[in-house]
Amino acid sequence: MKFDTVIIGGGLAGLICGIRLQQAGAKCAIVSAGQSALHFSSGSFDLLNELPDGTPVSNPEEAVARLDKSHPYAKIGDHFAHYAQEAKQLLIASGVGVHGDSKHNTYRISPMGTTLPTWLTLDDFTTLESPDELKGKKILLVNITGFLDFNTKFVADAFETAGVSCQIVAISLPEFERLRQSPTEMRSANIARVMESGSVLETFIARLQEKSKGFDIVAVPAIFGLASSQTVSTLKKQLDIPVYVISTMPPSVPGIRTQQRLRHVFEQAGGYYMLGDTVVNAEKGDSRVYSVYTVNHGDIALQADHFVLASGSFFSNGLYALMDRVFDPVFDADVEFDPNRNTWYDPSVFASQRYRTFGVATDDRFRIKIHGKTQENVYAIGSVLSGFDALQEGCGAGVSLLTALYVADNLKK
């Protein structure tokens, strides 16, 4: 099977790169082992929330100049602002409605009720200009009876610490009785499927209208809109006061919807999405890769002019760690890591963990290296890259989006 580009990894980075290439006329295949990190998404895409030294960032476009040259953003260089805007426009054009600005971080409400800085946020969610914006408000915090992945007590405590008056209420509907028979079934995605029934949504909205009198805001968990954002839009339009949707513990309904939407756009443009498949071997020359082999395709090679590694970091099995080394299981690419294992982690759970900066070594065009030799036709994008701590810096989604577009545009040249 011959393609212009084969992308290994079907998450945010892989899909965005694939869409960009496919829409430019390339013939692409994405090999995806399974669920991506989008299924754990908060509903927001962070660009740069703080510098490695802990300095908070309010304007990512200004702060990016202070990053070390090893950071992926430094390799994008002067194109940073351009690709931040391109990423936003591509998401919107793909049917993923977002709002936000790369010159100004706003704040999202976390599943714990705290406020965190962010860049782009799905239109389902309301963002704040400052952490103090809700101070003095009266909020009705709503949950579905038996839904355990939305801890209203934690959220209420965080709200009240921020000066918010909060009341908790649980709504029970007969349509959820079957789900409540098993805690494993009472999950956000299953609830969202039930909510997509017009009559169930109407009943839920009617209950909210009764209970929300005298409040400034209604806050509900993100259990709406698995197939489309229309359910959330209907909910917000029919209530008389603002509705704040708050992300839940995984699985993420808006994250799953985003994944499905991007995959649909990629396939609609003619791309091949190979779900549930894993690359197990590659045919390599001195400075090129000629083909890869997967579990499902056996001895049928996937040949391509270019390959893009978008397999993710440790969380997605894009990187593996042994006692003495960290490696990439796809191409055995060179990985930047400290051979002294004692430096990999900090005993404090909340401290910056050095192992999170480990990743595949690339040149200034994001081409990988194997035994020190730059591969002419193999690129790496997203969280498999080295040089940044996505959790501490709050830049994981931004790195995925911007490097995906940057590499895709370089491949088109």
VOPAGU-2260 file (C-alpha; in pm, 1 decimal, decimal comma):
REM VOPAGU-2260
SITE   aa  ch    i         X         Y         Z
SITE  MET   A    0       0,0       0,0       0,0
SITE  LYS   A    1     152,0     330,7    -111,5
SITE  PHE   A    2      82,1     672,7      40,9
SITE  ASP   A    3     236,4    1015,7      25,1
SITE  THR   A    4     250,4    1028,7     406,4
SITE  VAL   A    5     190,7     773,2     680,3
SITE  ILE   A    6     119,2     919,4    1023,7
SITE  ILE   A    7     171,9     700,7    1329,9
SITE  GLY   A    8     -75,1     816,7    1594,3
SITE  GLY   A    9    -439,0     922,7    1561,9
SITE  GLY   A   10    -465,7    1179,4    1840,1
SITE  LEU   A   11    -480,5    1557,2    1816,4
SITE  ALA   A   12    -138,5    1601,2    1652,0
SITE  GLY   A   13    -182,2    1317,0    1404,1
SITE  LEU   A   14    -532,2    1420,7    1299,3
SITE  ILE   A   15    -446,1    1788,6    1254,7
SITE  CYS   A   16    -139,3    1700,9    1048,8
SITE  GLY   A   17    -341,5    1454,3     842,8
SITE  ILE   A   18    -624,0    1701,2     777,5
SITE  ARG   A   19    -379,4    1970,3     668,6
SITE  LEU   A   20    -198,4    1737,2     429,8
SITE  GLN   A   21    -510,5    1569,8     295,8
SITE  GLN   A   22    -679,8    1901,1     223,9
SITE  ALA   A   23    -366,9    2008,5      36,8
SITE  GLY   A   24    -400,1    1711,2    -197,4
SITE  ALA   A   25    -175,6    1451,8     -33,1
SITE  LYS   A   26    -275,9    1088,5      12,7
SITE  CYS   A   27    -240,5    1007,9     382,4
SITE  ALA   A   28    -293,0     718,5     619,5
SITE  ILE   A   29    -314,3     740,7     997,3
SITE  VAL   A   30    -228,5     432,3    1201,8
SITE  SER   A   31    -399,8     463,5    1540,0
SITE  ALA   A   32    -363,2     209,3    1819,5
SITE  GLY   A   33    -680,0     319,8    2001,3
SITE  GLN   A   34    -815,8     599,4    2216,2
SITE  SER   A   35    -619,0     922,3    2217,5
SITE  ALA   A   36    -564,5    1172,4    2497,1
SITE  LEU   A   37    -862,0    1368,0    2357,4
SITE  HIS   A   38   -1083,2    1120,3    2541,3
SITE  PHE   A   39    -940,9    1269,6    2861,9
SITE  SER   A   40    -970,6    1631,0    2745,4
SITE  SER   A   41   -1083,8    1916,1    2968,5
SITE  GLY   A   42   -1246,9    2086,1    2671,0
SITE  SER   A   43    -965,1    2340,5    2647,7
SITE  PHE   A   44    -640,2    2360,4    2451,1
SITE  ASP   A   45    -349,1    2514,5    2642,4
SITE  LEU   A   46     -81,3    2706,8    2451,9
SITE  LEU   A   47     157,4    2827,1    2725,0
SITE  ASN   A   48      43,6    2883,3    3082,9
SITE  GLU   A   49     376,7    2924,8    3257,2
SITE  LEU   A   50     748,3    2925,3    3185,4
SITE  PRO   A   51     970,5    2635,2    3297,6
SITE  ASP   A   52    1082,6    2841,1    3599,5
SITE  GLY   A   53     719,2    2874,1    3713,7
SITE  THR   A   54     658,8    3230,7    3593,2
SITE  PRO   A   55     287,5    3266,7    3501,2
SITE  VAL   A   56     213,2    3358,1    3140,1
SITE  SER   A   57     -68,0    3592,4    3042,6
SITE  ASN   A   58      43,2    3655,6    2682,1
SITE  PRO   A   59     185,4    3340,7    2515,4
SITE  GLU   A   60     297,4    3529,5    2205,2
SITE  GLU   A   61     525,5    3750,2    2416,6
SITE  ALA   A   62     641,4    3478,7    2657,5
SITE  VAL   A   63     747,3    3226,6    2391,5
SITE  ALA   A   64    1064,9    3426,6    2323,6
SITE  ARG   A   65    1187,3    3338,7    2675,4
SITE  LEU   A   66    1182,5    2962,2    2616,6
SITE  ASP   A   67    1500,6    2760,3    2578,4
SITE  LYS   A   68    1611,0    2674,6    2224,1
SITE  SER   A   69    1536,3    2305,7    2289,1
SITE  HIS   A   70    1163,4    2375,7    2326,4
SITE  PRO   A   71     948,9    2279,2    2023,7
SITE  TYR   A   72     813,1    2636,0    2008,7
SITE  ALA   A   73    1167,3    2766,2    1962,5
SITE  LYS   A   74    1200,5    2553,1    1648,0
SITE  ILE   A   75     879,8    2704,5    1511,7
SITE  GLY   A   76    1033,6    3044,0    1586,6
SITE  ASP   A   77     878,5    3351,6    1429,0
SITE  HIS   A   78     593,6    3140,4    1289,9
SITE  PHE   A   79     450,6    3080,3    1639,8
SITE  ALA   A   80     173,4    3342,6    1622,8
SITE  HIS   A   81      86,8    3246,2    1266,0
SITE  TYR   A   82      40,1    2879,1    1350,8
SITE  ALA   A   83    -153,1    2958,3    1666,9
SITE  GLN   A   84    -404,4    3142,6    1450,5
SITE  GLU   A   85    -398,2    2870,5    1184,9
SITE  ALA   A   86    -472,6    2605,8    1448,1
SITE  LYS   A   87    -775,3    2797,3    1572,5
SITE  GLN   A   88    -909,6    2846,6    1221,4
SITE  LEU   A   89    -857,2    2481,9    1125,7
SITE  LEU   A   90   -1047,8    2362,2    1432,6
SITE  ILE   A   91   -1336,5    2597,6    1359,8
SITE  ALA   A   92   -1340,6    2502,6     990,3
SITE  SER   A   93   -1352,2    2137,1    1098,5
SITE  GLY   A   94   -1666,9    2196,6    1301,9
SITE  VAL   A   95   -1489,5    2217,6    1638,4
SITE  GLY   A   96   -1613,1    2552,1    1768,8
SITE  VAL   A   97   -1355,7    2721,7    1993,3
SITE  HIS   A   98   -1289,4    3066,3    2135,0
SITE  GLY   A   99    -968,0    3220,5    2265,4
SITE  ASP   A  100    -667,0    3431,2    2166,3
SITE  SER   A  101    -295,7    3350,0    2162,9
SITE  LYS   A  102    -219,1    3699,1    2294,1
SITE  HIS   A  103    -429,4    3660,0    2605,6
SITE  ASN   A  104    -486,8    3355,8    2825,3
SITE  THR   A  105    -830,5    3326,0    2979,6
SITE  TYR   A  106    -941,0    3094,7    3262,3
SITE  ARG   A  107   -1136,4    2770,7    3255,7
SITE  ILE   A  108   -1306,8    2593,4    3543,8
SITE  SER   A  109   -1145,1    2258,1    3620,0
SITE  PRO   A  110   -1330,5    1939,8    3730,9
SITE  MET   A  111   -1225,7    2035,2    4086,2
SITE  GLY   A  112   -1383,9    2380,2    4063,7
SITE  THR   A  113   -1054,2    2568,3    4052,9
SITE  THR   A  114    -964,2    2811,2    3774,8
SITE  LEU   A  115    -676,0    2740,9    3537,6
SITE  PRO   A  116    -532,5    2951,1    3252,5
SITE  THR   A  117    -591,8    2834,8    2897,0
SITE  TRP   A  118    -582,1    2937,4    2531,2
SITE  LEU   A  119    -865,0    2788,8    2322,6
SITE  THR   A  120   -1182,2    2649,4    2477,0
SITE  LEU   A  121   -1468,1    2461,2    2314,7
SITE  ASP   A  122   -1779,4    2673,8    2277,9
SITE  ASP   A  123   -1961,8    2440,3    2519,4
SITE  PHE   A  124   -1767,2    2600,3    2803,8
SITE  THR   A  125   -1764,8    2950,9    2949,2
SITE  THR   A  126   -1425,0    3105,5    3016,1
SITE  LEU   A  127   -1340,4    3377,2    3267,4
SITE  GLU   A  128   -1123,6    3685,6    3226,6
SITE  SER   A  129    -984,7    3647,7    3579,1
SITE  PRO   A  130    -999,6    3390,6    3863,2
SITE  ASP   A  131   -1202,9    3642,0    4069,0
SITE  GLU   A  132   -1479,2    3691,1    3812,5
SITE  LEU   A  133   -1729,2    3467,2    3994,4
SITE  LYS   A  134   -1679,7    3630,7    4334,3
SITE  GLY   A  135   -2011,4    3728,6    4489,8
SITE  LYS   A  136   -2221,6    3518,8    4250,1
SITE  LYS   A  137   -2489,4    3270,5    4353,0
SITE  ILE   A  138   -2439,4    2941,8    4168,2
SITE  LEU   A  139   -2666,3    2638,7    4152,0
SITE  LEU   A  140   -2439,0    2336,1    4112,1
SITE  VAL   A  141   -2628,1    2051,2    3944,2
SITE  ASN   A  142   -2548,6    1683,0    3909,4
SITE  ILE   A  143   -2729,7    1370,6    3793,7
SITE  THR   A  144   -2815,1    1135,8    4081,4
SITE  GLY   A  145   -2562,9     852,1    4089,4
SITE  PHE   A  146   -2305,6    1015,8    3861,3
SITE  LEU   A  147   -1976,1     982,1    4049,9
SITE  ASP   A  148   -1734,0    1136,5    3798,2
SITE  PHE   A  149   -1843,8    1487,6    3891,0
SITE  ASN   A  150   -1761,1    1560,4    4255,2
SITE  THR   A  151   -1995,7    1845,0    4343,5
SITE  LYS   A  152   -1854,6    1874,0    4697,4
SITE  PHE   A  153   -1503,5    1946,1    4570,2
SITE  VAL   A  154   -1637,0    2194,8    4315,3
SITE  ALA   A  155   -1857,0    2368,3    4573,4
SITE  ASP   A  156   -1568,1    2394,9    4822,0
SITE  ALA   A  157   -1346,9    2554,2    4555,6
SITE  PHE   A  158   -1625,3    2794,6    4455,4
SITE  GLU   A  159   -1688,4    2900,9    4813,4
SITE  THR   A  160   -1315,7    2953,3    4871,8
SITE  ALA   A  161   -1328,9    3191,7    4573,7
SITE  GLY   A  162   -1614,3    3387,9    4733,3
SITE  VAL   A  163   -1902,8    3218,4    4553,9
SITE  SER   A  164   -2230,9    3126,3    4721,3
SITE  CYS   A  165   -2304,4    2771,8    4605,7
SITE  GLN   A  166   -2592,5    2527,5    4645,9
SITE  ILE   A  167   -2581,6    2164,7    4530,7
SITE  VAL   A  168   -2876,8    1979,2    4382,3
SITE  ALA   A  169   -2905,2    1634,7    4221,0
SITE  ILE   A  170   -3163,0    1565,2    3950,1
SITE  SER   A  171   -3305,1    1217,3    3904,5
SITE  LEU   A  172   -3480,8    1113,1    3583,9
SITE  PRO   A  173   -3639,4     771,2    3519,0
SITE  GLU   A  174   -3443,5     734,8    3194,0
SITE  PHE   A  175   -3121,9     695,4    3396,4
SITE  GLU   A  176   -3248,3     410,1    3614,9
SITE  ARG   A  177   -3098,4     142,6    3389,6
SITE  LEU   A  178   -2757,9     311,7    3399,0
SITE  ARG   A  179   -2771,5     346,5    3777,0
SITE  GLN   A  180   -2798,9     -29,7    3818,1
SITE  SER   A  181   -2423,9     -47,5    3754,1
SITE  PRO   A  182   -2168,2     221,8    3849,6
SITE  THR   A  183   -1963,3     126,3    3543,6
SITE  GLU   A  184   -2255,3     223,4    3318,3
SITE  MET   A  185   -2321,0     557,0    3490,8
SITE  ARG   A  186   -2050,0     731,9    3291,2
SITE  SER   A  187   -2053,0    1063,4    3110,3
SITE  ALA   A  188   -2066,5     921,3    2756,3
SITE  ASN   A  189   -2362,7     695,8    2840,4
SITE  ILE   A  190   -2547,9     979,8    3010,4
SITE  ALA   A  191   -2483,7    1200,2    2706,5
SITE  ARG   A  192   -2642,1     940,5    2477,5
SITE  VAL   A  193   -2956,8     942,0    2690,9
SITE  MET   A  194   -2958,7    1322,7    2697,8
SITE  GLU   A  195   -2963,2    1332,5    2317,5
SITE  SER   A  196   -3325,7    1222,1    2332,4
SITE  GLY   A  197   -3531,7    1538,1    2292,0
SITE  SER   A  198   -3785,8    1443,8    2557,3
SITE  VAL   A  199   -3518,9    1366,5    2819,3
SITE  LEU   A  200   -3342,7    1695,7    2754,9
SITE  GLU   A  201   -3671,6    1885,6    2774,8
SITE  THR   A  202   -3753,2    1726,1    3110,9
SITE  PHE   A  203   -3404,2    1802,4    3241,5
SITE  ILE   A  204   -3429,6    2166,1    3131,4
SITE  ALA   A  205   -3771,6    2198,4    3293,4
SITE  ARG   A  206   -3627,1    2071,0    3622,3
SITE  LEU   A  207   -3342,5    2321,6    3595,4
SITE  GLN   A  208   -3584,6    2607,2    3534,6
SITE  GLU   A  209   -3770,8    2516,9    3852,0
SITE  LYS   A  210   -3462,8    2488,8    4070,8
SITE  SER   A  211   -3255,5    2779,9    3935,6
SITE  LYS   A  212   -3484,0    3063,2    4041,4
SITE  GLY   A  213   -3292,8    3316,8    4249,6
SITE  PHE   A  214   -2949,9    3208,1    4124,3
SITE  ASP   A  215   -2709,3    3397,8    3898,5
SITE  ILE   A  216   -2558,4    3093,4    3726,7
SITE  VAL   A  217   -2638,1    2725,4    3675,6
SITE  ALA   A  218   -2333,7    2496,8    3664,0
SITE  VAL   A  219   -2373,1    2149,6    3513,1
SITE  PRO   A  220   -2130,6    1866,3    3429,6
SITE  ALA   A  221   -2015,6    1812,8    3070,4
SITE  ILE   A  222   -2259,0    1531,5    2994,9
SITE  PHE   A  223   -2415,8    1681,9    2683,8
SITE  GLY   A  224   -2338,8    1667,2    2312,9
SITE  LEU   A  225   -2163,4    1341,2    2232,5
SITE  ALA   A  226   -2275,1    1353,7    1868,7
SITE  SER   A  227   -2289,9    1731,6    1825,6
SITE  SER   A  228   -2283,5    2054,1    2024,1
SITE  GLN   A  229   -2653,6    2114,4    1954,4
SITE  THR   A  230   -2759,0    1967,1    2290,5
SITE  VAL   A  231   -2547,1    2219,7    2479,0
SITE  SER   A  232   -2674,5    2505,1    2262,1
SITE  THR   A  233   -3035,6    2406,0    2329,9
SITE  LEU   A  234   -2971,4    2388,6    2703,3
SITE  LYS   A  235   -2815,1    2735,6    2713,2
SITE  LYS   A  236   -3083,3    2896,8    2496,6
SITE  GLN   A  237   -3378,6    2767,8    2695,0
SITE  LEU   A  238   -3261,9    2867,9    3042,3
SITE  ASP   A  239   -3312,6    3224,7    3163,0
SITE  ILE   A  240   -2972,5    3251,6    3332,5
SITE  PRO   A  241   -2617,7    3168,5    3217,8
SITE  VAL   A  242   -2525,3    2800,0    3207,6
SITE  TYR   A  243   -2166,1    2703,4    3289,0
SITE  VAL   A  244   -2066,4    2357,7    3168,2
SITE  ILE   A  245   -1786,1    2209,2    3380,3
SITE  SER   A  246   -1562,5    1927,7    3260,3
SITE  THR   A  247   -1586,3    1595,9    3443,7
SITE  MET   A  248   -1340,9    1321,9    3519,8
SITE  PRO   A  249   -1269,3    1104,6    3210,3
SITE  PRO   A  250   -1409,7     997,7    2974,6
SITE  SER   A  251   -1464,7    1344,0    2831,2
SITE  VAL   A  252   -1782,4    1387,6    2626,2
SITE  PRO   A  253   -1660,6    1702,6    2444,3
SITE  GLY   A  254   -1318,9    1539,9    2395,6
SITE  ILE   A  255   -1471,2    1230,9    2235,2
SITE  ARG   A  256   -1685,0    1452,8    2012,4
SITE  THR   A  257   -1376,2    1649,9    1906,0
SITE  GLN   A  258   -1188,8    1329,3    1822,2
SITE  GLN   A  259   -1480,5    1195,9    1619,6
SITE  ARG   A  260   -1526,2    1525,0    1436,5
SITE  LEU   A  261   -1161,3    1555,7    1337,2
SITE  ARG   A  262   -1150,1    1195,4    1222,7
SITE  HIS   A  263   -1461,3    1254,2    1011,6
SITE  VAL   A  264   -1302,8    1558,7     846,2
SITE  PHE   A  265    -982,9    1364,7     774,4
SITE  GLU   A  266   -1170,1    1073,0     618,7
SITE  GLN   A  267   -1407,5    1301,7     429,9
SITE  ALA   A  268   -1101,8    1457,9     266,8
SITE  GLY   A  269    -996,8    1111,0     147,1
SITE  GLY   A  270    -765,6    1002,4     428,0
SITE  TYR   A  271    -734,8     643,9     554,5
SITE  TYR   A  272    -777,1     604,6     930,9
SITE  MET   A  273    -657,8     264,1    1051,5
SITE  LEU   A  274    -805,6     231,0    1399,1
SITE  GLY   A  275    -687,9     -44,4    1632,2
SITE  ASP   A  276    -361,8    -104,6    1450,6
SITE  THR   A  277      -3,1     -74,3    1571,2
SITE  VAL   A  278     324,1     -26,1    1383,9
SITE  VAL   A  279     563,0    -306,9    1478,7
SITE  ASN   A  280     850,8    -269,9    1235,1
SITE  ALA   A  281    1005,2     -32,0     985,4
SITE  GLU   A  282    1217,5     -85,5     676,1
SITE  LYS   A  283    1502,0     164,7     709,9
SITE  GLY   A  284    1797,6     272,5     500,8
SITE  ASP   A  285    2092,5     484,3     609,4
SITE  SER   A  286    1899,3     811,0     628,5
SITE  ARG   A  287    1547,8     721,8     511,4
SITE  VAL   A  288    1253,8     504,6     607,0
SITE  TYR   A  289    1087,6     323,5     317,5
SITE  SER   A  290     792,6     147,7     477,7
SITE  VAL   A  291     634,3      33,6     801,1
SITE  TYR   A  292     456,1    -287,2     898,1
SITE  THR   A  293     158,8    -313,0    1132,0
SITE  VAL   A  294      -9,2    -584,9    1335,7
SITE  ASN   A  295    -327,3    -589,6    1127,2
SITE  HIS   A  296    -157,9    -574,7     787,9
SITE  GLY   A  297      98,9    -844,2     855,4
SITE  ASP   A  298     351,9    -866,6     574,5
SITE  ILE   A  299     177,2    -595,7     368,7
SITE  ALA   A  300     403,6    -290,8     385,6
SITE  LEU   A  301     272,6      64,3     419,3
SITE  GLN   A  302     504,8     255,2     188,5
SITE  ALA   A  303     528,5     633,5     185,5
SITE  ASP   A  304     740,9     925,4      75,9
SITE  HIS   A  305     718,1    1068,3     428,6
SITE  PHE   A  306     642,5     940,4     776,7
SITE  VAL   A  307     522,3    1141,1    1074,8
SITE  LEU   A  308     562,8    1010,4    1430,1
SITE  ALA   A  309     268,8    1137,5    1638,6
SITE  SER   A  310     254,7     846,9    1882,9
SITE  GLY   A  311     244,5    1050,6    2203,7
SITE  SER   A  312     452,2    1025,3    2517,9
SITE  PHE   A  313     455,5     766,9    2799,3
SITE  PHE   A  314      79,6     800,6    2855,6
SITE  SER   A  315       4,3     685,1    2500,2
SITE  ASN   A  316     288,6     430,2    2481,7
SITE  GLY   A  317     470,3     649,9    2233,9
SITE  LEU   A  318     771,1     626,8    2464,8
SITE  TYR   A  319     882,6     339,2    2684,8
SITE  ALA   A  320    1111,3     357,8    2986,8
SITE  LEU   A  321    1339,5      82,2    3112,7
SITE  MET   A  322    1569,2     104,1    3413,4
SITE  ASP   A  323    1853,4     245,0    3205,5
SITE  ARG   A  324    1699,0     405,0    2898,9
SITE  VAL   A  325    1396,7     557,1    2727,0
SITE  PHE   A  326    1311,5     449,5    2374,6
SITE  ASP   A  327    1072,3     495,7    2084,8
SITE  PRO   A  328     915,9     157,7    1992,0
SITE  VAL   A  329     833,5     253,9    1631,2
SITE  PHE   A  330    1159,0     365,8    1465,3
SITE  ASP   A  331    1399,1     327,5    1759,3
SITE  ALA   A  332    1467,5     696,3    1712,2
SITE  ASP   A  333    1721,8     873,6    1928,8
SITE  VAL   A  334    1559,6     990,5    2252,1
SITE  GLU   A  335    1688,9    1274,4    2466,2
SITE  PHE   A  336    1697,7    1166,5    2830,9
SITE  ASP   A  337    1934,6    1172,7    3127,8
SITE  PRO   A  338    2114,0     836,5    3171,1
SITE  ASN   A  339    2122,2     899,2    3547,9
SITE  ARG   A  340    1785,6     757,1    3652,8
SITE  ASN   A  341    1799,9     932,3    3990,2
SITE  THR   A  342    1738,0    1263,5    3812,6
SITE  TRP   A  343    1423,5    1144,6    3635,0
SITE  TYR   A  344    1178,6    1234,9    3908,6
SITE  ASP   A  345    1121,1    1447,9    4216,5
SITE  PRO   A  346     980,1    1277,2    4529,0
SITE  SER   A  347     723,5    1555,9    4555,6
SITE  VAL   A  348     420,6    1461,5    4344,8
SITE  PHE   A  349     344,6    1824,3    4264,9
SITE  ALA   A  350     698,2    1918,5    4161,2
SITE  SER   A  351     815,4    1933,4    3802,0
SITE  GLN   A  352     916,7    1584,0    3694,0
SITE  ARG   A  353    1217,6    1576,4    3465,3
SITE  TYR   A  354    1112,8    1258,8    3285,2
SITE  ARG   A  355     825,2    1456,1    3132,2
SITE  THR   A  356    1078,6    1653,5    2924,8
SITE  PHE   A  357    1223,0    1337,2    2769,0
SITE  GLY   A  358    1135,8    1273,8    2406,5
SITE  VAL   A  359    1249,5    1206,7    2053,4
SITE  ALA   A  360    1546,4    1411,4    1932,9
SITE  THR   A  361    1485,3    1615,4    1616,4
SITE  ASP   A  362    1658,2    1874,3    1402,2
SITE  ASP   A  363    1521,5    2224,2    1348,8
SITE  ARG   A  364    1261,7    2087,4    1101,1
SITE  PHE   A  365    1141,4    1818,8    1345,1
SITE  ARG   A  366    1309,2    1538,1    1152,0
SITE  ILE   A  367    1402,6    1247,7    1379,8
SITE  LYS   A  368    1749,1    1104,5    1427,7
SITE  ILE   A  369    1848,6     737,3    1438,7
SITE  HIS   A  370    2197,2     665,2    1578,5
SITE  GLY   A  371    2276,5    1031,7    1533,4
SITE  LYS   A  372    2177,5    1033,4    1166,1
SITE  THR   A  373    1898,7    1272,4    1065,5
SITE  GLN   A  374    1628,2    1088,4     872,6
SITE  GLU   A  375    1540,4    1277,7     556,4
SITE  ASN   A  376    1173,0    1177,1     545,7
SITE  VAL   A  377    1064,7    1106,2     905,7
SITE  TYR   A  378     923,7    1377,1    1131,2
SITE  ALA   A  379     802,2    1386,3    1492,1
SITE  ILE   A  380     521,2    1604,2    1625,7
SITE  GLY   A  381     328,2    1650,6    1947,9
SITE  SER   A  382     400,3    1503,1    2289,3
SITE  VAL   A  383     656,5    1249,4    2164,4
SITE  LEU   A  384     897,2    1543,8    2124,2
SITE  SER   A  385    1158,5    1638,1    2381,2
SITE  GLY   A  386    1230,1    1970,8    2546,8
SITE  PHE   A  387     909,5    2062,8    2731,0
SITE  ASP   A  388     697,2    1966,7    3030,0
SITE  ALA   A  389     339,2    1974,6    2904,0
SITE  LEU   A  390     184,2    1950,1    3250,9
SITE  GLN   A  391     391,6    2213,6    3427,0
SITE  GLU   A  392     407,7    2457,9    3137,2
SITE  GLY   A  393      50,0    2402,1    3020,4
SITE  CYS   A  394     146,9    2367,2    2655,0
SITE  GLY   A  395      64,8    2010,2    2554,5
SITE  ALA   A  396    -222,1    2083,3    2315,7
SITE  GLY   A  397     -43,0    2384,6    2173,2
SITE  VAL   A  398     270,1    2183,7    2095,0
SITE  SER   A  399      54,6    1917,3    1927,6
SITE  LEU   A  400    -139,7    2165,4    1715,9
SITE  LEU   A  401     144,8    2394,9    1614,1
SITE  THR   A  402     405,8    2128,1    1537,4
SITE  ALA   A  403     146,8    1931,3    1337,7
SITE  LEU   A  404      72,9    2229,3    1114,5
SITE  TYR   A  405     436,6    2334,4    1088,7
SITE  VAL   A  406     548,5    1989,6     975,2
SITE  ALA   A  407     251,3    1946,5     740,2
SITE  ASP   A  408     333,5    2274,9     569,1
SITE  ASN   A  409     698,8    2178,1     536,7
SITE  LEU   A  410     597,6    1850,4     375,4
SITE  LYS   A  411     385,0    2034,9     119,1
SITE  LYS   A  412     683,4    2235,5      -3,7
